[in-house]
Amino acid sequence: MLLGVDLGTGSCKIMVLDPINYKVRGEVVNEYSLLHPHLGWAEHNPKCYIKAVSDGIKKVMKVAHIEKDDIEAICIVSPRDSLIAIDKQGKNLVNCITWIDQRALQEEGILKKELNLEEVIKITGSSIDYSFWAAKILWLKREKPETFKKIKYFLNPANYLAFQMANSIALHPSGATRTMLFDINKLEWCKEICDVIGISIDTLPHIEKRIKIIGEITQDAAKIFHLKKGTPVAVVCGDDPVAALAGGSIDLGFICISAATNDVIYSPLKRPTFDLKGRMECTCHVIENTWLFEASINAGGGSLRWFKDTFTPYKSYSYLDSIAEKVSPGANGLLYYPYLWGARVPKFNPLATGVFFGVTNAHTLGHFVRAIMEGVALQYIEALEIIKEFNIHIEKLSLVGGGSKSKLWNMIKSCIINKNILVPNISDVTVLGAAIIAGIATNLFKFKNLDTVIHKSWGGYKIFKPNEETYKKYLEIYKRWNSIYKKLDEAWYL
């Protein structure tokens, strides 16, 4: 059995995949909370990862009716741009600065003065941004100088967990991108950028270019995580490239959209390709000699979760679906702008905030839910147009992630972009991808064709087809939505 672990923003998902019949034997989710000690900050105590994974492995083995001896390999993935700093004893020195944390905005400005933006994009595939490791490390250096002196390694959450499990800090190139420190052409850390920040490459994870086993569960870790000593641990990979893999996006023209906390659009590339306007990142795929365009839309699924947790904490997502389904397209004029932590693709403004526009006493809870679904989906129009600028023909499009569990939301998205959307029966593809990586690293799959492995692990899929009349209506709604955005964009700078 293969064990996949996905350390997400709000929860840890753990899955058991059978490498013989490609069936998911069990999956569990353990939630943990973000900490917000200051405005714009978003942290995790790294200990929450250990507890969530320890409890989760114990639970998933019960669900799957297996013992620890049945686990043949494990792979851990996490956001690449979340940052943990540890000392030479392996102790975390600060809470994990997550990818949605905004504390390093000032450091972003400093780096924009110190570095040439076009050169940074051509080296790292990424623009200069506060969310990446480069700005966060500079913030630690400037704001926590005494702590900074004690740092032995900078790690992402999956790195941190692999270090706790197997004393390994190995990282696949797919996990090193979106740090703004990794050269995606040479597949190595960029010394020039590290020198500007003032860190040694020795403080960064060891790059392992192949999908392989990089360590084994230690005796101490075996007790903590309920695993057998010596269980193989695969190289840590990036969560988004792993999601793209399991979402079927491994060949040119197969676009995958992951509807999670952020909605991320993936498009495979056969060579590094750079968006010099800084709208999309070019990252390393988990597939050898393949790269990805990644277009990240802020607060996609995160918007609905925020709304549910804040206003309807005791209602289910299926209930929200049911009341939104009764509302006609356009939500009776109510518009939503999903910028709970700033705007990225297709609009770019770190000062942007979430907005409901056009609220009247005629609007019900269902209108607000539908407005959120539509406001997120309307972002797809311009985001896909950006991808087309690079002569990428969209041949197939899959939709995965927690947001794809909503049939209503899937249909809204299909109508807004006017395309068929393929939705696998298994929505949590990031954790599925982690389990697949464990299988690749151990060569346990019967079928060697990766496309076959992926599609068999889906357990089937559904296709959502657009309605022409609804599509035309959404085009008119989008024009109004976009014109109002321009006015809001001015207001955010007041």
C-alpha positions as CSV (number, residue, x, y, z in Angstrom):
1,M,0.0,0.0,0.0
2,L,1.1,3.5,-0.8
3,L,0.6,6.4,1.6
4,G,0.2,10.0,0.4
5,V,0.3,13.0,2.7
6,D,-0.8,16.5,1.7
7,L,-0.1,19.2,4.3
8,G,-2.6,21.8,3.1
9,T,-3.4,25.3,4.4
10,G,-6.4,24.3,6.5
11,S,-6.0,20.6,6.9
12,C,-3.8,17.5,6.4
13,K,-5.2,14.9,4.0
14,I,-3.8,11.3,4.1
15,M,-4.7,8.6,1.6
16,V,-4.0,4.9,1.1
17,L,-3.7,3.8,-2.5
18,D,-3.5,0.2,-3.6
19,P,-0.7,-0.1,-6.3
20,I,-2.2,-3.3,-7.7
21,N,-5.8,-2.3,-8.5
22,Y,-5.3,1.5,-8.2
23,K,-8.2,1.8,-5.8
24,V,-8.2,4.3,-2.9
25,R,-8.5,2.1,0.2
26,G,-8.9,5.0,2.7
27,E,-8.7,8.7,3.1
28,V,-8.9,11.0,6.2
29,V,-8.8,14.7,6.8
30,N,-7.4,16.3,9.9
31,E,-8.0,20.1,10.2
32,Y,-5.8,22.6,11.9
33,S,-6.1,26.3,12.4
34,L,-4.2,29.3,10.9
35,L,-2.8,31.7,13.5
36,H,-3.2,35.4,12.8
37,P,-1.0,37.2,15.5
38,H,-1.0,40.4,13.5
39,L,-3.0,41.9,10.6
40,G,-1.9,40.2,7.4
41,W,0.0,37.4,9.1
42,A,-0.9,33.8,8.6
43,E,1.0,31.1,10.5
44,H,1.0,27.5,11.6
45,N,2.7,26.0,14.6
46,P,4.8,23.3,12.9
47,K,3.8,20.9,15.7
48,C,0.3,20.9,14.3
49,Y,1.7,19.0,11.2
50,I,3.2,16.3,13.4
51,K,0.0,15.8,15.4
52,A,-2.3,15.9,12.3
53,V,-0.2,13.4,10.4
54,S,0.3,11.1,13.4
55,D,-3.4,11.0,14.2
56,G,-4.3,10.8,10.5
57,I,-2.1,7.8,9.8
58,K,-3.5,5.9,12.7
59,K,-7.1,6.7,11.5
60,V,-6.5,5.9,7.8
61,M,-5.0,2.5,8.6
62,K,-8.2,1.7,10.5
63,V,-10.4,2.9,7.6
64,A,-8.3,1.0,5.0
65,H,-8.2,-2.1,7.3
66,I,-4.4,-2.4,7.0
67,E,-1.4,-2.6,9.4
68,K,1.7,-0.6,9.4
69,D,3.6,-3.5,7.8
70,D,1.4,-3.1,4.7
71,I,2.7,0.5,4.0
72,E,5.3,0.1,1.3
73,A,6.2,3.8,0.8
74,I,5.1,7.3,1.8
75,C,5.3,10.7,0.0
76,I,4.7,14.1,1.6
77,V,3.7,17.2,-0.3
78,S,2.9,20.8,0.8
79,P,2.8,24.4,-0.4
80,R,6.2,25.3,-1.8
81,D,6.2,28.9,-0.6
82,S,5.4,28.3,3.1
83,L,8.5,28.6,5.1
84,I,9.9,27.0,8.3
85,A,13.3,27.7,9.8
86,I,15.1,25.2,12.0
87,D,18.3,25.2,14.0
88,K,21.1,22.7,14.0
89,Q,19.2,20.5,16.5
90,G,16.2,20.4,14.1
91,K,14.1,22.7,16.3
92,N,11.7,25.1,14.6
93,L,12.7,28.7,15.5
94,V,9.6,30.4,14.3
95,N,6.1,29.4,13.3
96,C,5.6,28.4,9.7
97,I,5.1,31.5,7.6
98,T,2.4,30.3,5.2
99,W,2.0,31.2,1.6
100,I,-0.9,33.5,2.2
101,D,1.1,35.5,4.8
102,Q,1.5,39.2,3.8
103,R,4.1,40.4,6.3
104,A,6.9,40.6,3.7
105,L,5.4,43.3,1.5
106,Q,8.1,45.8,2.4
107,E,10.8,43.2,1.6
108,E,9.2,42.7,-1.8
109,G,9.8,46.4,-2.4
110,I,13.4,46.1,-1.3
111,L,14.0,43.1,-3.6
112,K,12.4,45.0,-6.5
113,K,15.1,47.7,-6.1
114,E,18.0,45.2,-5.6
115,L,17.1,42.8,-8.5
116,N,16.1,43.1,-12.1
117,L,12.6,41.8,-12.5
118,E,13.0,40.4,-16.0
119,E,16.2,38.5,-15.0
120,V,14.5,37.1,-11.9
121,I,11.6,35.8,-14.1
122,K,14.0,34.3,-16.6
123,I,15.9,32.5,-13.8
124,T,13.2,31.5,-11.4
125,G,10.1,31.5,-13.5
126,S,8.5,33.7,-10.9
127,S,8.0,37.4,-10.4
128,I,9.3,39.2,-7.3
129,D,6.6,38.7,-4.7
130,Y,6.1,38.8,-0.9
131,S,4.7,35.3,-0.7
132,F,8.0,33.6,-1.9
133,W,10.8,32.4,0.3
134,A,13.2,35.2,-0.8
135,A,11.0,37.9,0.7
136,K,10.2,35.9,3.8
137,I,13.8,35.1,4.5
138,L,14.7,38.7,4.1
139,W,12.0,39.6,6.6
140,L,13.4,37.2,9.1
141,K,16.9,38.6,8.6
142,R,15.7,42.2,9.1
143,E,13.1,41.7,11.8
144,K,14.5,38.7,13.7
145,P,18.3,39.1,13.5
146,E,19.1,37.0,16.6
147,T,16.8,34.2,15.4
148,F,18.2,34.4,11.9
149,K,21.8,33.7,13.2
150,K,20.6,30.4,14.6
151,I,19.0,29.1,11.4
152,K,20.5,25.9,10.0
153,Y,17.9,25.1,7.3
154,F,15.0,26.7,5.5
155,L,12.3,24.1,4.8
156,N,8.8,23.9,3.5
157,P,6.2,22.0,5.6
158,A,6.7,18.7,3.7
159,N,10.5,19.1,4.0
160,Y,10.1,19.6,7.7
161,L,7.9,16.5,8.1
162,A,10.3,14.4,6.0
163,F,13.1,15.6,8.2
164,Q,11.2,14.5,11.3
165,M,10.4,11.2,9.7
166,A,13.6,10.2,7.9
167,N,16.3,12.9,8.7
168,S,16.1,14.0,5.0
169,I,16.0,17.5,3.6
170,A,15.9,16.3,-0.1
171,L,13.6,18.3,-2.3
172,H,12.5,17.7,-5.9
173,P,12.8,20.6,-8.3
174,S,8.9,20.7,-8.4
175,G,9.1,21.6,-4.7
176,A,11.9,24.2,-5.1
177,T,10.0,26.5,-7.5
178,R,7.9,29.3,-6.2
179,T,10.6,30.1,-3.7
180,M,12.2,32.8,-6.0
181,L,15.6,31.2,-5.2
182,F,15.6,28.3,-7.7
183,D,17.0,28.3,-11.2
184,I,14.4,26.4,-13.3
185,N,16.8,26.2,-16.3
186,K,19.8,24.7,-14.5
187,L,17.6,22.9,-11.8
188,E,19.7,24.3,-9.0
189,W,19.6,27.0,-6.4
190,C,20.5,30.4,-7.7
191,K,23.6,31.7,-5.9
192,E,23.2,35.2,-7.2
193,I,19.8,35.8,-5.6
194,C,20.9,34.0,-2.4
195,D,23.8,36.4,-2.2
196,V,21.5,39.4,-2.5
197,I,19.4,38.1,0.4
198,G,22.5,37.2,2.4
199,I,22.1,33.4,2.8
200,S,24.2,30.4,1.9
201,I,22.9,27.7,-0.5
202,D,23.9,25.3,2.3
203,T,20.9,26.5,4.3
204,L,18.5,25.3,1.5
205,P,17.2,21.8,0.9
206,H,19.3,19.3,-1.1
207,I,18.0,19.1,-4.6
208,E,17.1,15.6,-5.8
209,K,16.2,15.7,-9.5
210,R,14.7,12.2,-9.8
211,I,11.6,10.7,-8.2
212,K,13.2,8.3,-5.8
213,I,13.4,7.1,-2.2
214,I,15.4,9.5,-0.1
215,G,15.3,7.9,3.3
216,E,13.5,5.6,5.7
217,I,11.3,6.0,8.7
218,T,13.6,6.2,11.8
219,Q,13.0,4.3,15.0
220,D,11.8,7.4,16.8
221,A,9.6,8.4,14.0
222,A,8.1,4.9,13.8
223,K,6.7,5.4,17.3
224,I,5.4,8.9,16.6
225,F,3.8,8.2,13.2
226,H,2.6,4.6,13.8
227,L,4.7,3.3,10.9
228,K,7.2,0.5,10.6
229,K,10.9,1.4,11.0
230,G,12.5,1.4,7.6
231,T,9.4,2.3,5.6
232,P,10.7,4.1,2.5
233,V,10.1,7.9,2.2
234,A,9.9,9.4,-1.3
235,V,11.4,12.7,-2.3
236,V,9.3,15.7,-1.3
237,C,7.5,17.3,-4.2
238,G,5.5,20.5,-4.7
239,D,1.8,20.3,-4.1
240,D,0.6,22.0,-7.2
241,P,2.7,20.0,-9.7
242,V,1.6,16.8,-7.9
243,A,-2.0,18.0,-8.2
244,A,-1.4,18.7,-11.9
245,L,0.0,15.2,-12.3
246,A,-3.0,13.5,-10.7
247,G,-5.4,15.8,-12.5
248,G,-4.2,14.4,-15.8
249,S,-2.2,17.4,-16.9
250,I,1.0,15.8,-18.1
251,D,0.8,16.5,-21.9
252,L,0.6,19.7,-23.8
253,G,-2.9,21.1,-24.2
254,F,-4.3,19.2,-21.2
255,I,-5.3,22.0,-18.7
256,C,-6.0,21.2,-15.1
257,I,-7.7,23.6,-12.7
258,S,-7.3,22.8,-9.0
259,A,-10.2,24.3,-7.0
260,A,-8.8,24.5,-3.5
261,T,-8.1,27.4,-1.1
262,N,-6.7,29.2,-4.2
263,D,-7.9,28.1,-7.7
264,V,-4.8,27.2,-9.7
265,I,-4.7,26.7,-13.5
266,Y,-1.9,24.3,-14.7
267,S,-0.7,24.1,-18.3
268,P,2.2,21.7,-19.2
269,L,5.2,23.0,-21.1
270,K,8.1,21.2,-22.8
271,R,10.6,23.9,-22.1
272,P,10.9,26.8,-19.6
273,T,8.6,29.6,-20.9
274,F,8.4,32.9,-19.2
275,D,5.6,35.4,-18.8
276,L,7.6,38.6,-18.6
277,K,4.6,40.5,-17.4
278,G,4.8,38.4,-14.2
279,R,1.2,37.1,-14.4
280,M,1.9,33.4,-14.4
281,E,4.7,31.4,-12.8
282,C,6.7,28.9,-14.8
283,T,7.5,26.0,-12.5
284,C,9.1,22.5,-12.7
285,H,6.6,19.7,-13.2
286,V,7.1,16.3,-11.4
287,I,7.3,14.9,-14.9
288,E,10.9,14.8,-16.2
289,N,11.8,17.4,-18.8
290,T,8.4,19.1,-18.3
291,W,7.5,22.5,-16.9
292,L,4.2,24.1,-16.0
293,F,2.5,27.4,-16.3
294,E,0.7,28.1,-13.1
295,A,-1.9,30.8,-12.8
296,S,-3.1,31.3,-9.2
297,I,-6.5,32.8,-8.5
298,N,-6.6,34.0,-4.9
299,A,-9.3,32.7,-2.5
300,G,-11.3,30.5,-4.8
301,G,-12.4,27.7,-2.5
302,G,-11.1,29.9,0.3
303,S,-13.9,32.4,-0.2
304,L,-16.7,29.8,0.2
305,R,-15.0,28.3,3.3
306,W,-14.6,31.8,4.8
307,F,-18.3,32.6,4.2
308,K,-19.4,29.2,5.6
309,D,-17.2,29.4,8.7
310,T,-18.2,33.0,9.4
311,F,-21.9,33.1,8.6
312,T,-23.2,29.5,8.5
313,P,-20.8,27.5,10.6
314,Y,-23.4,24.8,11.4
315,K,-24.5,24.3,7.8
316,S,-23.0,21.9,5.3
317,Y,-21.5,22.7,1.8
318,S,-24.3,20.6,0.3
319,Y,-26.8,22.9,2.0
320,L,-25.1,26.0,0.5
321,D,-25.3,24.3,-2.9
322,S,-29.0,23.6,-2.5
323,I,-29.9,27.2,-1.7
324,A,-27.6,28.7,-4.4
325,E,-29.1,26.3,-7.0
326,K,-32.5,28.1,-6.5
327,V,-31.0,31.4,-7.5
328,S,-30.8,32.3,-11.2
329,P,-27.5,33.1,-13.0
330,G,-26.3,36.6,-12.0
331,A,-27.6,36.3,-8.4
332,N,-30.0,39.1,-9.0
333,G,-27.3,41.7,-9.6
334,L,-25.1,40.7,-6.6
335,L,-21.4,40.6,-7.5
336,Y,-18.5,39.2,-5.6
337,Y,-14.8,40.0,-5.8
338,P,-12.7,37.2,-4.2
339,Y,-9.7,39.1,-2.9
340,L,-9.6,38.0,0.8
341,W,-5.8,38.1,0.7
342,G,-5.1,40.4,-2.3
343,A,-5.6,39.8,-6.0
344,R,-3.4,37.7,-8.2
345,V,-4.4,36.2,-11.6
346,P,-6.0,37.7,-13.6
347,K,-6.0,40.9,-11.6
348,F,-2.9,41.9,-9.6
349,N,-3.2,44.1,-6.6
350,P,-2.0,43.1,-3.1
351,L,-4.1,45.9,-1.6
352,A,-7.3,44.5,-3.0
353,T,-9.9,43.2,-0.6
354,G,-13.0,41.0,-0.9
355,V,-16.2,42.9,-1.9
356,F,-19.9,42.1,-2.3
357,F,-21.3,44.7,-4.7
358,G,-24.9,45.5,-5.2
359,V,-26.3,44.2,-1.9
360,T,-30.1,44.9,-1.4
361,N,-32.7,43.7,1.0
362,A,-33.9,41.3,-1.8
363,H,-30.8,39.2,-1.5
364,T,-30.9,36.0,0.5
365,L,-28.2,33.7,1.8
366,G,-28.5,31.7,-1.5
367,H,-27.8,34.9,-3.5
368,F,-24.6,35.4,-1.6
369,V,-23.4,31.8,-2.1
370,R,-24.2,31.9,-5.8
371,A,-22.4,35.3,-6.1
372,I,-19.3,33.8,-4.5
373,M,-19.4,30.8,-6.9
374,E,-19.8,33.1,-9.9
375,G,-17.2,35.7,-8.7
376,V,-14.6,33.0,-8.5
377,A,-15.5,31.4,-11.8
378,L,-15.5,34.8,-13.7
379,Q,-11.7,35.0,-13.0
380,Y,-11.3,31.9,-15.3
381,I,-12.2,33.9,-18.4
382,E,-9.2,36.3,-18.3
383,A,-6.9,33.7,-16.8
384,L,-7.4,31.3,-19.7
385,E,-6.9,34.1,-22.2
386,I,-3.5,34.8,-20.6
387,I,-2.5,31.1,-21.3
388,K,-3.7,31.4,-24.9
389,E,-1.3,34.3,-25.4
390,F,1.5,31.7,-25.4
391,N,0.0,29.8,-28.3
392,I,-1.3,27.1,-26.0
393,H,-4.3,25.3,-27.5
394,I,-6.7,24.0,-24.8
395,E,-7.6,20.5,-25.9
396,K,-8.9,19.1,-22.6
397,L,-9.7,20.6,-19.3
398,S,-10.1,18.9,-16.0
399,L,-11.3,20.3,-12.7
400,V,-10.1,18.8,-9.4
401,G,-9.9,19.8,-5.7
402,G,-12.5,20.3,-3.0
403,G,-14.4,22.9,-5.0
404,S,-15.1,20.2,-7.7
405,K,-17.3,18.3,-5.3
406,S,-20.0,20.9,-6.0
407,K,-22.0,20.0,-9.2
408,L,-23.5,23.4,-9.3
409,W,-20.2,25.2,-9.1
410,N,-18.8,22.9,-11.8
411,M,-21.8,23.7,-14.1
412,I,-21.3,27.5,-13.4
413,K,-17.7,27.2,-14.4
414,S,-18.4,25.3,-17.5
415,C,-21.0,27.8,-18.6
416,I,-18.8,30.8,-17.8
417,I,-15.8,29.6,-19.9
418,N,-18.0,27.8,-22.4
419,K,-16.0,24.5,-22.3
420,N,-16.6,20.9,-21.4
421,I,-15.1,20.2,-18.0
422,L,-13.9,16.7,-17.0
423,V,-14.2,16.1,-13.3
424,P,-12.6,12.9,-11.8
425,N,-14.7,11.0,-9.3
426,I,-11.9,11.5,-6.8
427,S,-11.5,15.2,-6.1
428,D,-8.6,15.3,-3.7
429,V,-5.9,14.8,-6.3
430,T,-3.0,16.4,-4.4
431,V,-3.0,13.7,-1.9
432,L,-3.7,11.1,-4.6
433,G,-0.7,12.5,-6.5
434,A,1.5,12.1,-3.4
435,A,0.5,8.4,-3.3
436,I,1.3,8.1,-7.0
437,I,4.7,9.7,-6.4
438,A,5.4,7.1,-3.7
439,G,4.5,4.4,-6.3
440,I,6.7,5.8,-8.9
441,A,9.6,6.1,-6.5
442,T,9.3,2.4,-5.6
443,N,8.4,1.1,-9.0
444,L,5.3,-0.7,-7.6
445,F,2.8,0.1,-10.4
446,K,1.9,-2.8,-12.7
447,F,1.2,-0.4,-15.6
448,K,4.2,1.7,-16.5
449,N,2.2,4.2,-18.6
450,L,1.6,7.1,-16.3
451,D,-1.5,8.2,-18.0
452,T,-3.1,4.8,-17.4
453,V,-2.1,4.9,-13.7
454,I,-3.7,8.3,-13.3
455,H,-7.0,7.5,-15.0
456,K,-7.4,4.1,-13.3
457,S,-6.9,5.9,-9.9
458,W,-9.7,8.3,-10.7
459,G,-12.3,5.6,-10.5
460,G,-14.2,7.2,-13.4
461,Y,-15.2,10.8,-14.2
462,K,-18.1,13.1,-15.2
463,I,-18.3,15.7,-17.9
464,F,-20.0,19.0,-17.4
465,K,-21.2,20.7,-20.7
466,P,-22.0,24.4,-21.0
467,N,-25.4,25.8,-21.8
468,E,-25.2,28.3,-24.7
469,E,-27.9,30.6,-23.4
470,T,-26.4,30.7,-19.9
471,Y,-22.9,31.3,-21.4
472,K,-24.2,34.4,-23.2
473,K,-25.8,35.7,-20.1
474,Y,-22.5,35.3,-18.2
475,L,-20.7,37.2,-20.9
476,E,-22.9,40.3,-20.2
477,I,-22.5,39.8,-16.4
478,Y,-18.7,39.6,-16.9
479,K,-18.7,43.0,-18.7
480,R,-20.5,44.6,-15.8
481,W,-18.3,42.8,-13.2
482,N,-15.1,44.0,-15.0
483,S,-16.2,47.6,-15.3
484,I,-17.0,47.8,-11.6
485,Y,-13.6,46.1,-10.8
486,K,-11.9,49.1,-12.5
487,K,-13.6,51.5,-10.1
488,L,-12.8,49.3,-7.1
489,D,-9.2,49.1,-8.2
490,E,-9.0,52.9,-7.8
491,A,-10.7,52.8,-4.4
492,W,-8.2,50.3,-2.9
493,Y,-5.5,52.9,-3.3
494,L,-7.3,55.6,-1.4
